[in-house]
Amino acid sequence: MDHFTAIENAWLEPPQSLAEAVYSCELCNEAVCAGDFYIELDGLIICIDCLDSLTARELAVEVLNNKITAAG
């Protein structure tokens, strides 16, 4: 098969179907598609990218709704 025929055959192939969005991340609003990793905390869906970027403080305050208070 020559180079032109390979290009022509690739062009004629149907496009790959896009992954179907199953959920939406509560923090970044990006789609969580079938096969993507996510975490669900008290009904909140968080994609793995947002989860990896959260600090422990942000997780406690923003996601778990805990409050940081001063002792005394």
PQR file with spaces between the fields and no chain letter, atoms N, CA, C, O and H, PARSE charges and radii, in Angstrom:
ATOM       1  N    MET     1       0.861   -1.176    0.000 -0.4000 1.5000
ATOM       2  CA   MET     1       0.000    0.000    0.000 -0.0000 2.0000
ATOM       3  C    MET     1       0.903    1.233    0.000  0.5500 1.7000
ATOM       4  O    MET     1       1.790    1.370    0.842 -0.5500 1.4000
ATOM       5  N    ASP     2       0.665    2.102   -0.934 -0.4000 1.5000
ATOM       6  CA   ASP     2       1.495    3.302   -0.992 -0.0000 2.0000
ATOM       7  C    ASP     2       1.009    4.341    0.006  0.5500 1.7000
ATOM       8  O    ASP     2      -0.062    4.205    0.597 -0.5500 1.4000
ATOM       9  H    ASP     2      -0.056    1.991   -1.618  0.4000 1.0000
ATOM      10  N    HIS     3       1.795    5.355    0.178 -0.4000 1.5000
ATOM      11  CA   HIS     3       1.541    6.383    1.191 -0.0000 2.0000
ATOM      12  C    HIS     3       0.204    7.095    0.966  0.5500 1.7000
ATOM      13  O    HIS     3      -0.540    7.333    1.917 -0.5500 1.4000
ATOM      14  H    HIS     3       2.665    5.465   -0.301  0.4000 1.0000
ATOM      15  N    PHE     4      -0.101    7.432   -0.287 -0.4000 1.5000
ATOM      16  CA   PHE     4      -1.346    8.132   -0.591 -0.0000 2.0000
ATOM      17  C    PHE     4      -2.560    7.278   -0.241  0.5500 1.7000
ATOM      18  O    PHE     4      -3.541    7.799    0.290 -0.5500 1.4000
ATOM      19  H    PHE     4       0.504    7.239   -1.060  0.4000 1.0000
ATOM      20  N    THR     5      -2.517    5.996   -0.521 -0.4000 1.5000
ATOM      21  CA   THR     5      -3.633    5.096   -0.225 -0.0000 2.0000
ATOM      22  C    THR     5      -3.850    4.987    1.281  0.5500 1.7000
ATOM      23  O    THR     5      -4.991    4.942    1.741 -0.5500 1.4000
ATOM      24  H    THR     5      -1.720    5.572   -0.952  0.4000 1.0000
ATOM      25  N    ALA     6      -2.763    4.943    2.051 -0.4000 1.5000
ATOM      26  CA   ALA     6      -2.885    4.873    3.506 -0.0000 2.0000
ATOM      27  C    ALA     6      -3.548    6.137    4.060  0.5500 1.7000
ATOM      28  O    ALA     6      -4.393    6.061    4.953 -0.5500 1.4000
ATOM      29  H    ALA     6      -1.837    4.980    1.677  0.4000 1.0000
ATOM      30  N    ILE     7      -3.164    7.285    3.531 -0.4000 1.5000
ATOM      31  CA   ILE     7      -3.770    8.548    3.975 -0.0000 2.0000
ATOM      32  C    ILE     7      -5.247    8.584    3.593  0.5500 1.7000
ATOM      33  O    ILE     7      -6.091    8.993    4.391 -0.5500 1.4000
ATOM      34  H    ILE     7      -2.478    7.346    2.806  0.4000 1.0000
ATOM      35  N    GLU     8      -5.554    8.157    2.380 -0.4000 1.5000
ATOM      36  CA   GLU     8      -6.942    8.160    1.916 -0.0000 2.0000
ATOM      37  C    GLU     8      -7.807    7.224    2.765  0.5500 1.7000
ATOM      38  O    GLU     8      -8.928    7.579    3.127 -0.5500 1.4000
ATOM      39  H    GLU     8      -4.869    7.825    1.732  0.4000 1.0000
ATOM      40  N    ASN     9      -7.304    6.056    3.078 -0.4000 1.5000
ATOM      41  CA   ASN     9      -8.068    5.111    3.900 -0.0000 2.0000
ATOM      42  C    ASN     9      -8.283    5.643    5.308  0.5500 1.7000
ATOM      43  O    ASN     9      -9.360    5.463    5.877 -0.5500 1.4000
ATOM      44  H    ASN     9      -6.393    5.767    2.784  0.4000 1.0000
ATOM      45  N    ALA    10      -7.284    6.291    5.872 -0.4000 1.5000
ATOM      46  CA   ALA    10      -7.433    6.880    7.204 -0.0000 2.0000
ATOM      47  C    ALA    10      -8.461    8.000    7.180  0.5500 1.7000
ATOM      48  O    ALA    10      -9.214    8.170    8.139 -0.5500 1.4000
ATOM      49  H    ALA    10      -6.409    6.438    5.409  0.4000 1.0000
ATOM      50  N    TRP    11      -8.500    8.763    6.098 -0.4000 1.5000
ATOM      51  CA   TRP    11      -9.450    9.869    5.993 -0.0000 2.0000
ATOM      52  C    TRP    11     -10.874    9.356    5.868  0.5500 1.7000
ATOM      53  O    TRP    11     -11.810    9.995    6.347 -0.5500 1.4000
ATOM      54  H    TRP    11      -7.888    8.625    5.319  0.4000 1.0000
ATOM      55  N    LEU    12     -11.043    8.208    5.227 -0.4000 1.5000
ATOM      56  CA   LEU    12     -12.377    7.663    4.999 -0.0000 2.0000
ATOM      57  C    LEU    12     -12.932    6.908    6.203  0.5500 1.7000
ATOM      58  O    LEU    12     -14.120    6.589    6.230 -0.5500 1.4000
ATOM      59  H    LEU    12     -10.282    7.689    4.837  0.4000 1.0000
ATOM      60  N    GLU    13     -12.098    6.618    7.198 -0.4000 1.5000
ATOM      61  CA   GLU    13     -12.573    5.915    8.385 -0.0000 2.0000
ATOM      62  C    GLU    13     -13.511    6.808    9.189  0.5500 1.7000
ATOM      63  O    GLU    13     -13.301    8.020    9.255 -0.5500 1.4000
ATOM      64  H    GLU    13     -11.133    6.877    7.176  0.4000 1.0000
ATOM      65  N    PRO    14     -14.539    6.232    9.799 -0.5600 1.5000
ATOM      66  CA   PRO    14     -15.431    7.062   10.628  0.2800 2.0000
ATOM      67  C    PRO    14     -14.670    7.587   11.843  0.5500 1.7000
ATOM      68  O    PRO    14     -13.765    6.921   12.346 -0.5500 1.4000
ATOM      69  N    PRO    15     -15.034    8.767   12.308 -0.5600 1.5000
ATOM      70  CA   PRO    15     -14.344    9.338   13.469  0.2800 2.0000
ATOM      71  C    PRO    15     -14.595    8.516   14.726  0.5500 1.7000
ATOM      72  O    PRO    15     -15.633    7.871   14.872 -0.5500 1.4000
ATOM      73  N    GLN    16     -13.625    8.553   15.623 -0.4000 1.5000
ATOM      74  CA   GLN    16     -13.782    7.875   16.905 -0.0000 2.0000
ATOM      75  C    GLN    16     -14.875    8.587   17.694  0.5500 1.7000
ATOM      76  O    GLN    16     -14.945    9.816   17.694 -0.5500 1.4000
ATOM      77  H    GLN    16     -12.781    9.077   15.504  0.4000 1.0000
ATOM      78  N    SER    17     -15.712    7.829   18.354 -0.4000 1.5000
ATOM      79  CA   SER    17     -16.759    8.464   19.155 -0.0000 2.0000
ATOM      80  C    SER    17     -16.140    9.039   20.430  0.5500 1.7000
ATOM      81  O    SER    17     -15.238    8.447   21.021 -0.5500 1.4000
ATOM      82  H    SER    17     -15.654    6.830   18.354  0.4000 1.0000
ATOM      83  N    LEU    18     -16.638   10.185   20.831 -0.4000 1.5000
ATOM      84  CA   LEU    18     -16.147   10.838   22.038 -0.0000 2.0000
ATOM      85  C    LEU    18     -16.714   10.139   23.265  0.5500 1.7000
ATOM      86  O    LEU    18     -17.816    9.591   23.234 -0.5500 1.4000
ATOM      87  H    LEU    18     -17.371   10.666   20.351  0.4000 1.0000
ATOM      88  N    ALA    19     -15.952   10.169   24.331 -0.4000 1.5000
ATOM      89  CA   ALA    19     -16.404    9.549   25.572 -0.0000 2.0000
ATOM      90  C    ALA    19     -17.641   10.273   26.096  0.5500 1.7000
ATOM      91  O    ALA    19     -17.737   11.499   26.029 -0.5500 1.4000
ATOM      92  H    ALA    19     -15.057   10.614   24.356  0.4000 1.0000
ATOM      93  N    GLU    20     -18.567    9.506   26.607 -0.4000 1.5000
ATOM      94  CA   GLU    20     -19.825   10.064   27.105 -0.0000 2.0000
ATOM      95  C    GLU    20     -19.650   10.585   28.526  0.5500 1.7000
ATOM      96  O    GLU    20     -19.141    9.880   29.398 -0.5500 1.4000
ATOM      97  H    GLU    20     -18.489    8.510   26.662  0.4000 1.0000
ATOM      98  N    ALA    21     -20.078   11.822   28.751 -0.4000 1.5000
ATOM      99  CA   ALA    21     -20.004   12.424   30.085 -0.0000 2.0000
ATOM     100  C    ALA    21     -21.035   11.752   30.983  0.5500 1.7000
ATOM     101  O    ALA    21     -22.209   11.640   30.632 -0.5500 1.4000
ATOM     102  H    ALA    21     -20.492   12.394   28.043  0.4000 1.0000
ATOM     103  N    VAL    22     -20.571   11.305   32.151 -0.4000 1.5000
ATOM     104  CA   VAL    22     -21.449   10.649   33.106 -0.0000 2.0000
ATOM     105  C    VAL    22     -21.789   11.606   34.240  0.5500 1.7000
ATOM     106  O    VAL    22     -22.937   11.681   34.678 -0.5500 1.4000
ATOM     107  H    VAL    22     -19.617   11.396   32.436  0.4000 1.0000
ATOM     108  N    TYR    23     -20.782   12.338   34.712 -0.4000 1.5000
ATOM     109  CA   TYR    23     -20.952   13.305   35.794 -0.0000 2.0000
ATOM     110  C    TYR    23     -20.251   14.598   35.416  0.5500 1.7000
ATOM     111  O    TYR    23     -19.602   14.688   34.374 -0.5500 1.4000
ATOM     112  H    TYR    23     -19.849   12.277   34.356  0.4000 1.0000
ATOM     113  N    SER    24     -20.392   15.593   36.276 -0.4000 1.5000
ATOM     114  CA   SER    24     -19.675   16.855   36.141 -0.0000 2.0000
ATOM     115  C    SER    24     -18.985   17.136   37.469  0.5500 1.7000
ATOM     116  O    SER    24     -19.605   17.018   38.526 -0.5500 1.4000
ATOM     117  H    SER    24     -20.919   15.519   37.122  0.4000 1.0000
ATOM     118  N    CYS    25     -17.710   17.505   37.425 -0.4000 1.5000
ATOM     119  CA   CYS    25     -16.959   17.798   38.640 -0.0000 2.0000
ATOM     120  C    CYS    25     -17.526   19.049   39.299  0.5500 1.7000
ATOM     121  O    CYS    25     -17.765   20.055   38.631 -0.5500 1.4000
ATOM     122  H    CYS    25     -17.207   17.601   36.566  0.4000 1.0000
ATOM     123  N    GLU    26     -17.740   18.983   40.601 -0.4000 1.5000
ATOM     124  CA   GLU    26     -18.315   20.105   41.346 -0.0000 2.0000
ATOM     125  C    GLU    26     -17.340   21.285   41.469  0.5500 1.7000
ATOM     126  O    GLU    26     -17.769   22.421   41.668 -0.5500 1.4000
ATOM     127  H    GLU    26     -17.547   18.166   41.144  0.4000 1.0000
ATOM     128  N    LEU    27     -16.046   21.025   41.352 -0.4000 1.5000
ATOM     129  CA   LEU    27     -15.059   22.091   41.539 -0.0000 2.0000
ATOM     130  C    LEU    27     -14.675   22.777   40.244  0.5500 1.7000
ATOM     131  O    LEU    27     -14.580   24.004   40.208 -0.5500 1.4000
ATOM     132  H    LEU    27     -15.697   20.102   41.191  0.4000 1.0000
ATOM     133  N    CYS    28     -14.451   22.015   39.172 -0.4000 1.5000
ATOM     134  CA   CYS    28     -13.987   22.620   37.923 -0.0000 2.0000
ATOM     135  C    CYS    28     -15.035   22.579   36.814  0.5500 1.7000
ATOM     136  O    CYS    28     -14.827   23.165   35.751 -0.5500 1.4000
ATOM     137  H    CYS    28     -14.529   21.019   39.201  0.4000 1.0000
ATOM     138  N    ASN    29     -16.136   21.909   37.041 -0.4000 1.5000
ATOM     139  CA   ASN    29     -17.230   21.760   36.079 -0.0000 2.0000
ATOM     140  C    ASN    29     -16.845   21.006   34.817  0.5500 1.7000
ATOM     141  O    ASN    29     -17.586   21.042   33.835 -0.5500 1.4000
ATOM     142  H    ASN    29     -16.304   21.433   37.904  0.4000 1.0000
ATOM     143  N    GLU    30     -15.698   20.319   34.816 -0.4000 1.5000
ATOM     144  CA   GLU    30     -15.316   19.492   33.675 -0.0000 2.0000
ATOM     145  C    GLU    30     -16.099   18.185   33.725  0.5500 1.7000
ATOM     146  O    GLU    30     -16.522   17.741   34.792 -0.5500 1.4000
ATOM     147  H    GLU    30     -15.096   20.290   35.614  0.4000 1.0000
ATOM     148  N    ALA    31     -16.283   17.580   32.565 -0.4000 1.5000
ATOM     149  CA   ALA    31     -17.018   16.321   32.478 -0.0000 2.0000
ATOM     150  C    ALA    31     -16.195   15.180   33.059  0.5500 1.7000
ATOM     151  O    ALA    31     -14.985   15.101   32.848 -0.5500 1.4000
ATOM     152  H    ALA    31     -15.939   17.941   31.698  0.4000 1.0000
ATOM     153  N    VAL    32     -16.857   14.311   33.782 -0.4000 1.5000
ATOM     154  CA   VAL    32     -16.274   13.050   34.219 -0.0000 2.0000
ATOM     155  C    VAL    32     -16.896   12.003   33.311  0.5500 1.7000
ATOM     156  O    VAL    32     -18.080   11.687   33.430 -0.5500 1.4000
ATOM     157  H    VAL    32     -17.840   14.375   33.953  0.4000 1.0000
ATOM     158  N    CYS    33     -16.086   11.467   32.403 -0.4000 1.5000
ATOM     159  CA   CYS    33     -16.586   10.556   31.374 -0.0000 2.0000
ATOM     160  C    CYS    33     -16.464    9.107   31.822  0.5500 1.7000
ATOM     161  O    CYS    33     -15.779    8.792   32.795 -0.5500 1.4000
ATOM     162  H    CYS    33     -15.124   11.724   32.307  0.4000 1.0000
ATOM     163  N    ALA    34     -17.136    8.249   31.097 -0.4000 1.5000
ATOM     164  CA   ALA    34     -17.069    6.816   31.371 -0.0000 2.0000
ATOM     165  C    ALA    34     -15.615    6.376   31.336  0.5500 1.7000
ATOM     166  O    ALA    34     -14.902    6.643   30.368 -0.5500 1.4000
ATOM     167  H    ALA    34     -17.692    8.505   30.306  0.4000 1.0000
ATOM     168  N    GLY    35     -15.177    5.703   32.392 -0.4000 1.5000
ATOM     169  CA   GLY    35     -13.798    5.236   32.497 -0.0000 2.0000
ATOM     170  C    GLY    35     -12.881    6.172   33.266  0.5500 1.7000
ATOM     171  O    GLY    35     -11.780    5.770   33.642 -0.5500 1.4000
ATOM     172  H    GLY    35     -15.756    5.487   33.178  0.4000 1.0000
ATOM     173  N    ASP    36     -13.305    7.419   33.512 -0.4000 1.5000
ATOM     174  CA   ASP    36     -12.505    8.375   34.284 -0.0000 2.0000
ATOM     175  C    ASP    36     -12.613    8.061   35.774  0.5500 1.7000
ATOM     176  O    ASP    36     -13.622    7.527   36.234 -0.5500 1.4000
ATOM     177  H    ASP    36     -14.200    7.745   33.206  0.4000 1.0000
ATOM     178  N    PHE    37     -11.578    8.395   36.510 -0.4000 1.5000
ATOM     179  CA   PHE    37     -11.598    8.225   37.959 -0.0000 2.0000
ATOM     180  C    PHE    37     -12.161    9.473   38.619  0.5500 1.7000
ATOM     181  O    PHE    37     -11.941   10.587   38.143 -0.5500 1.4000
ATOM     182  H    PHE    37     -10.759    8.830   36.136  0.4000 1.0000
ATOM     183  N    TYR    38     -12.884    9.289   39.711 -0.4000 1.5000
ATOM     184  CA   TYR    38     -13.458   10.391   40.478 -0.0000 2.0000
ATOM     185  C    TYR    38     -13.688    9.908   41.898  0.5500 1.7000
ATOM     186  O    TYR    38     -13.567    8.719   42.191 -0.5500 1.4000
ATOM     187  H    TYR    38     -13.063    8.384   40.097  0.4000 1.0000
ATOM     188  N    ILE    39     -14.025   10.856   42.787 -0.4000 1.5000
ATOM     189  CA   ILE    39     -14.397   10.505   44.151 -0.0000 2.0000
ATOM     190  C    ILE    39     -15.731   11.176   44.449  0.5500 1.7000
ATOM     191  O    ILE    39     -16.004   12.282   43.983 -0.5500 1.4000
ATOM     192  H    ILE    39     -14.123   11.822   42.549  0.4000 1.0000
ATOM     193  N    GLU    40     -16.552   10.494   45.229 -0.4000 1.5000
ATOM     194  CA   GLU    40     -17.838   11.052   45.639 -0.0000 2.0000
ATOM     195  C    GLU    40     -17.826   11.199   47.149  0.5500 1.7000
ATOM     196  O    GLU    40     -17.689   10.216   47.877 -0.5500 1.4000
ATOM     197  H    GLU    40     -16.330    9.596   45.607  0.4000 1.0000
ATOM     198  N    LEU    41     -17.971   12.432   47.615 -0.4000 1.5000
ATOM     199  CA   LEU    41     -17.996   12.733   49.041 -0.0000 2.0000
ATOM     200  C    LEU    41     -19.300   13.439   49.367  0.5500 1.7000
ATOM     201  O    LEU    41     -19.536   14.559   48.916 -0.5500 1.4000
ATOM     202  H    LEU    41     -18.082   13.231   47.024  0.4000 1.0000
ATOM     203  N    ASP    42     -20.132   12.792   50.140 -0.4000 1.5000
ATOM     204  CA   ASP    42     -21.436   13.355   50.525 -0.0000 2.0000
ATOM     205  C    ASP    42     -22.215   13.876   49.324  0.5500 1.7000
ATOM     206  O    ASP    42     -22.826   14.943   49.388 -0.5500 1.4000
ATOM     207  H    ASP    42     -19.940   11.882   50.507  0.4000 1.0000
ATOM     208  N    GLY    43     -22.192   13.126   48.236 -0.4000 1.5000
ATOM     209  CA   GLY    43     -22.942   13.500   47.046 -0.0000 2.0000
ATOM     210  C    GLY    43     -22.204   14.419   46.096  0.5500 1.7000
ATOM     211  O    GLY    43     -22.708   14.688   45.005 -0.5500 1.4000
ATOM     212  H    GLY    43     -21.696   12.259   48.184  0.4000 1.0000
ATOM     213  N    LEU    44     -21.029   14.915   46.463 -0.4000 1.5000
ATOM     214  CA   LEU    44     -20.235   15.767   45.580 -0.0000 2.0000
ATOM     215  C    LEU    44     -19.323   14.899   44.718  0.5500 1.7000
ATOM     216  O    LEU    44     -18.621   14.025   45.228 -0.5500 1.4000
ATOM     217  H    LEU    44     -20.620   14.697   47.349  0.4000 1.0000
ATOM     218  N    ILE    45     -19.339   15.143   43.429 -0.4000 1.5000
ATOM     219  CA   ILE    45     -18.470   14.433   42.498 -0.0000 2.0000
ATOM     220  C    ILE    45     -17.251   15.312   42.243  0.5500 1.7000
ATOM     221  O    ILE    45     -17.386   16.467   41.837 -0.5500 1.4000
ATOM     222  H    ILE    45     -19.909   15.853   43.015  0.4000 1.0000
ATOM     223  N    ILE    46     -16.056   14.762   42.482 -0.4000 1.5000
ATOM     224  CA   ILE    46     -14.806   15.506   42.280 -0.0000 2.0000
ATOM     225  C    ILE    46     -13.910   14.681   41.382  0.5500 1.7000
ATOM     226  O    ILE    46     -13.630   13.518   41.674 -0.5500 1.4000
ATOM     227  H    ILE    46     -15.946   13.824   42.811  0.4000 1.0000
ATOM     228  N    CYS    47     -13.456   15.282   40.279 -0.4000 1.5000
ATOM     229  CA   CYS    47     -12.587   14.559   39.353 -0.0000 2.0000
ATOM     230  C    CYS    47     -11.222   14.334   39.996  0.5500 1.7000
ATOM     231  O    CYS    47     -10.856   15.013   40.955 -0.5500 1.4000
ATOM     232  H    CYS    47     -13.683   16.227   40.042  0.4000 1.0000
ATOM     233  N    ILE    48     -10.490   13.394   39.466 -0.4000 1.5000
ATOM     234  CA   ILE    48      -9.214   13.009   40.052 -0.0000 2.0000
ATOM     235  C    ILE    48      -8.189   14.139   39.957  0.5500 1.7000
ATOM     236  O    ILE    48      -7.329   14.261   40.828 -0.5500 1.4000
ATOM     237  H    ILE    48     -10.788   12.843   38.686  0.4000 1.0000
ATOM     238  N    ASP    49      -8.268   14.970   38.907 -0.4000 1.5000
ATOM     239  CA   ASP    49      -7.334   16.090   38.772 -0.0000 2.0000
ATOM     240  C    ASP    49      -7.544   17.112   39.886  0.5500 1.7000
ATOM     241  O    ASP    49      -6.577   17.601   40.471 -0.5500 1.4000
ATOM     242  H    ASP    49      -8.967   14.871   38.199  0.4000 1.0000
ATOM     243  N    CYS    50      -8.794   17.434   40.179 -0.4000 1.5000
ATOM     244  CA   CYS    50      -9.078   18.373   41.268 -0.0000 2.0000
ATOM     245  C    CYS    50      -8.695   17.771   42.611  0.5500 1.7000
ATOM     246  O    CYS    50      -8.149   18.464   43.470 -0.5500 1.4000
ATOM     247  H    CYS    50      -9.579   17.037   39.704  0.4000 1.0000
ATOM     248  N    LEU    51      -8.977   16.492   42.798 -0.4000 1.5000
ATOM     249  CA   LEU    51      -8.637   15.834   44.055 -0.0000 2.0000
ATOM     250  C    LEU    51      -7.131   15.855   44.285  0.5500 1.7000
ATOM     251  O    LEU    51      -6.677   16.101   45.402 -0.5500 1.4000
ATOM     252  H    LEU    51      -9.422   15.929   42.101  0.4000 1.0000
ATOM     253  N    ASP    52      -6.356   15.597   43.234 -0.4000 1.5000
ATOM     254  CA   ASP    52      -4.902   15.603   43.353 -0.0000 2.0000
ATOM     255  C    ASP    52      -4.354   16.993   43.662  0.5500 1.7000
ATOM     256  O    ASP    52      -3.298   17.114   44.282 -0.5500 1.4000
ATOM     257  H    ASP    52      -6.725   15.397   42.326  0.4000 1.0000
ATOM     258  N    SER    53      -5.054   18.038   43.242 -0.4000 1.5000
ATOM     259  CA   SER    53      -4.547   19.395   43.448 -0.0000 2.0000
ATOM     260  C    SER    53      -5.005   20.030   44.763  0.5500 1.7000
ATOM     261  O    SER    53      -4.495   21.086   45.138 -0.5500 1.4000
ATOM     262  H    SER    53      -5.913   17.940   42.738  0.4000 1.0000
ATOM     263  N    LEU    54      -5.960   19.409   45.474 -0.4000 1.5000
ATOM     264  CA   LEU    54      -6.443   19.965   46.736 -0.0000 2.0000
ATOM     265  C    LEU    54      -5.446   19.718   47.862  0.5500 1.7000
ATOM     266  O    LEU    54      -4.863   18.639   47.964 -0.5500 1.4000
ATOM     267  H    LEU    54      -6.374   18.551   45.169  0.4000 1.0000
ATOM     268  N    THR    55      -5.258   20.729   48.704 -0.4000 1.5000
ATOM     269  CA   THR    55      -4.491   20.525   49.929 -0.0000 2.0000
ATOM     270  C    THR    55      -5.436   19.937   50.980  0.5500 1.7000
ATOM     271  O    THR    55      -6.653   19.942   50.795 -0.5500 1.4000
ATOM     272  H    THR    55      -5.732   21.605   48.621  0.4000 1.0000
ATOM     273  N    ALA    56      -4.886   19.442   52.061 -0.4000 1.5000
ATOM     274  CA   ALA    56      -5.717   18.893   53.137 -0.0000 2.0000
ATOM     275  C    ALA    56      -6.631   19.975   53.700  0.5500 1.7000
ATOM     276  O    ALA    56      -7.785   19.698   54.025 -0.5500 1.4000
ATOM     277  H    ALA    56      -3.897   19.437   52.211  0.4000 1.0000
ATOM     278  N    ARG    57      -6.129   21.205   53.819 -0.4000 1.5000
ATOM     279  CA   ARG    57      -6.940   22.307   54.333 -0.0000 2.0000
ATOM     280  C    ARG    57      -8.104   22.607   53.394  0.5500 1.7000
ATOM     281  O    ARG    57      -9.238   22.771   53.843 -0.5500 1.4000
ATOM     282  H    ARG    57      -5.191   21.430   53.554  0.4000 1.0000
ATOM     283  N    GLU    58      -7.828   22.680   52.093 -0.4000 1.5000
ATOM     284  CA   GLU    58      -8.896   22.948   51.130 -0.0000 2.0000
ATOM     285  C    GLU    58      -9.944   21.839   51.145  0.5500 1.7000
ATOM     286  O    GLU    58     -11.143   22.107   51.060 -0.5500 1.4000
ATOM     287  H    GLU    58      -6.906   22.547   51.729  0.4000 1.0000
ATOM     288  N    LEU    59      -9.494   20.611   51.252 -0.4000 1.5000
ATOM     289  CA   LEU    59     -10.429   19.490   51.318 -0.0000 2.0000
ATOM     290  C    LEU    59     -11.322   19.602   52.546  0.5500 1.7000
ATOM     291  O    LEU    59     -12.534   19.407   52.454 -0.5500 1.4000
ATOM     292  H    LEU    59      -8.521   20.393   51.321  0.4000 1.0000
ATOM     293  N    ALA    60     -10.732   19.913   53.689 -0.4000 1.5000
ATOM     294  CA   ALA    60     -11.500   20.020   54.928 -0.0000 2.0000
ATOM     295  C    ALA    60     -12.497   21.168   54.882  0.5500 1.7000
ATOM     296  O    ALA    60     -13.647   21.007   55.291 -0.5500 1.4000
ATOM     297  H    ALA    60      -9.748   20.072   53.763  0.4000 1.0000
ATOM     298  N    VAL    61     -12.071   22.313   54.393 -0.4000 1.5000
ATOM     299  CA   VAL    61     -12.920   23.504   54.420 -0.0000 2.0000
ATOM     300  C    VAL    61     -13.926   23.519   53.273  0.5500 1.7000
ATOM     301  O    VAL    61     -15.124   23.686   53.504 -0.5500 1.4000
ATOM     302  H    VAL    61     -11.136   22.443   54.060  0.4000 1.0000
ATOM     303  N    GLU    62     -13.453   23.348   52.041 -0.4000 1.5000
ATOM     304  CA   GLU    62     -14.319   23.524   50.878 -0.0000 2.0000
ATOM     305  C    GLU    62     -15.206   22.325   50.595  0.5500 1.7000
ATOM     306  O    GLU    62     -16.361   22.490   50.203 -0.5500 1.4000
ATOM     307  H    GLU    62     -12.480   23.213   51.854  0.4000 1.0000
ATOM     308  N    VAL    63     -14.683   21.121   50.787 -0.4000 1.5000
ATOM     309  CA   VAL    63     -15.441   19.929   50.411 -0.0000 2.0000
ATOM     310  C    VAL    63     -16.209   19.356   51.597  0.5500 1.7000
ATOM     311  O    VAL    63     -17.394   19.041   51.484 -0.5500 1.4000
ATOM     312  H    VAL    63     -13.745   20.987   51.106  0.4000 1.0000
ATOM     313  N    LEU    64     -15.534   19.223   52.727 -0.4000 1.5000
ATOM     314  CA   LEU    64     -16.185   18.612   53.894 -0.0000 2.0000
ATOM     315  C    LEU    64     -16.909   19.612   54.771  0.5500 1.7000
ATOM     316  O    LEU    64     -17.527   19.228   55.764 -0.5500 1.4000
ATOM     317  H    LEU    64     -14.572   19.479   52.819  0.4000 1.0000
ATOM     318  N    ASN    65     -16.845   20.889   54.424 -0.4000 1.5000
ATOM     319  CA   ASN    65     -17.526   21.965   55.141 -0.0000 2.0000
ATOM     320  C    ASN    65     -17.121   22.073   56.606  0.5500 1.7000
ATOM     321  O    ASN    65     -17.938   22.428   57.456 -0.5500 1.4000
ATOM     322  H    ASN    65     -16.343   21.201   53.617  0.4000 1.0000
ATOM     323  N    ASN    66     -15.866   21.768   56.899 -0.4000 1.5000
ATOM     324  CA   ASN    66     -15.364   21.950   58.250 -0.0000 2.0000
ATOM     325  C    ASN    66     -14.879   23.387   58.420  0.5500 1.7000
ATOM     326  O    ASN    66     -14.557   24.055   57.438 -0.5500 1.4000
ATOM     327  H    ASN    66     -15.203   21.480   56.209  0.4000 1.0000
ATOM     328  N    LYS    67     -14.826   23.860   59.658 -0.4000 1.5000
ATOM     329  CA   LYS    67     -14.377   25.220   59.921 -0.0000 2.0000
ATOM     330  C    LYS    67     -13.052   25.156   60.669  0.5500 1.7000
ATOM     331  O    LYS    67     -12.844   24.295   61.524 -0.5500 1.4000
ATOM     332  H    LYS    67     -15.087   23.318   60.456  0.4000 1.0000
ATOM     333  N    ILE    68     -12.166   26.078   60.332 -0.4000 1.5000
ATOM     334  CA   ILE    68     -10.900   26.179   61.035 -0.0000 2.0000
ATOM     335  C    ILE    68     -11.073   27.245   62.103  0.5500 1.7000
ATOM     336  O    ILE    68     -11.444   28.380   61.805 -0.5500 1.4000
ATOM     337  H    ILE    68     -12.335   26.777   59.637  0.4000 1.0000
ATOM     338  N    THR    69     -10.802   26.874   63.347 -0.4000 1.5000
ATOM     339  CA   THR    69     -10.979   27.810   64.464 -0.0000 2.0000
ATOM     340  C    THR    69      -9.688   27.896   65.266  0.5500 1.7000
ATOM     341  O    THR    69      -8.859   26.986   65.237 -0.5500 1.4000
ATOM     342  H    THR    69     -10.500   25.952   63.589  0.4000 1.0000
ATOM     343  N    ALA    70      -9.534   28.990   65.971 -0.4000 1.5000
ATOM     344  CA   ALA    70      -8.370   29.181   66.827 -0.0000 2.0000
ATOM     345  C    ALA    70      -8.667   28.631   68.215  0.5500 1.7000
ATOM     346  O    ALA    70      -9.772   28.780   68.736 -0.5500 1.4000
ATOM     347  H    ALA    70     -10.207   29.729   65.994  0.4000 1.0000
ATOM     348  N    ALA    71      -7.672   28.000   68.793 -0.4000 1.5000
ATOM     349  CA   ALA    71      -7.835   27.452   70.141 -0.0000 2.0000
ATOM     350  C    ALA    71      -7.845   28.579   71.168  0.5500 1.7000
ATOM     351  O    ALA    71      -7.203   29.613   70.982 -0.5500 1.4000
ATOM     352  H    ALA    71      -6.774   27.880   68.369  0.4000 1.0000
ATOM     353  N    GLY    72      -8.561   28.370   72.219 -0.4000 1.5000
ATOM     354  CA   GLY    72      -8.528   29.345   73.313 -0.0000 2.0000
ATOM     355  C    GLY    72      -9.766   30.050   73.418  0.5500 1.7000
ATOM     356  O    GLY    72      -9.915   30.910   74.286 -0.5500 1.4000
ATOM     357  H    GLY    72      -9.083   27.531   72.370  0.4000 1.0000
